[in-house]
Amino acid sequence: MHTVGVFEGKNRLTALLDEVECGGEVIITRRGKPIARLAPLEGGFDRAKARAAAEGLRAASKGLSLGGISIKDLISEGRR
């Protein structure tokens, strides 16, 4: 997220919209005071969903083992 003045925002609107389309946010200021935020309509990255997915993977992997095979053995086997 970055800040632009009104004049610069008017001159670079297309570039700012491209940035917002990719998930970015822009704060628009007038005389140094924030007056608006340009943000995507739909959230791009949902941190809560990602955290829940990671917790689900951790929970699902508890109690699983490699059956006595070490990670080093698996890595070296993959390099053959």
C-alpha positions in Angstrom: 0.0 0.0 0.0 1.3 3.4 -0.9 0.2 7.0 -0.9 -0.4 9.4 -3.8 -1.7 13.0 -4.0 -4.9 13.9 -5.8 -3.0 15.4 -8.8 -0.7 12.4 -9.2 -3.7 10.1 -8.8 -5.6 11.8 -11.6 -2.6 11.6 -13.9 -1.8 7.9 -13.1 -5.3 6.5 -12.6 -4.9 3.6 -15.1 -1.7 2.5 -13.5 -3.2 2.8 -10.0 -6.2 0.7 -11.1 -3.9 -2.0 -12.5 -2.1 -2.1 -9.1 -5.4 -2.4 -7.3 -6.6 -5.1 -9.7 -3.5 -7.1 -8.6 -4.6 -6.8 -4.9 -2.8 -3.6 -3.9 -4.2 -0.6 -2.1 -3.6 3.1 -2.6 -4.3 5.9 -0.2 -5.2 9.2 -1.9 -4.2 12.4 -0.1 -5.1 16.1 -0.4 -2.5 18.5 1.0 -0.9 15.6 2.9 -4.1 14.4 4.6 -5.6 11.0 3.6 -9.0 11.4 2.1 -9.7 8.1 0.3 -8.5 4.5 -0.2 -8.5 2.8 -3.5 -8.9 -1.0 -2.9 -10.1 -4.0 -4.7 -13.8 -4.9 -4.4 -13.1 -8.5 -3.5 -10.4 -9.4 -1.1 -7.4 -11.1 -2.8 -5.9 -13.0 0.1 -7.9 -14.2 3.0 -5.3 -14.6 5.8 -7.9 -16.3 8.1 -8.7 -19.0 5.5 -5.0 -19.6 4.9 -4.4 -20.0 8.6 -7.3 -22.4 9.0 -6.0 -24.5 6.0 -2.5 -24.6 7.5 -4.0 -25.7 10.9 -6.0 -28.4 9.2 -2.9 -29.8 7.5 -1.0 -29.8 10.8 -3.9 -31.6 12.5 -4.2 -34.2 9.7 -0.4 -34.9 9.8 -0.3 -35.6 13.6 0.4 -39.2 14.3 1.7 -40.0 10.8 5.2 -41.4 10.4 7.5 -42.3 7.6 7.7 -45.9 8.8 11.3 -45.7 10.0 12.7 -44.0 6.8 14.5 -40.7 7.5 14.0 -37.5 5.5 17.7 -37.7 4.4 17.0 -41.2 2.9 14.0 -39.9 1.0 16.0 -36.9 -0.3 18.9 -39.0 -1.4 16.6 -41.5 -3.1 15.0 -38.8 -5.1 18.4 -37.7 -6.4 19.3 -41.0 -8.0 
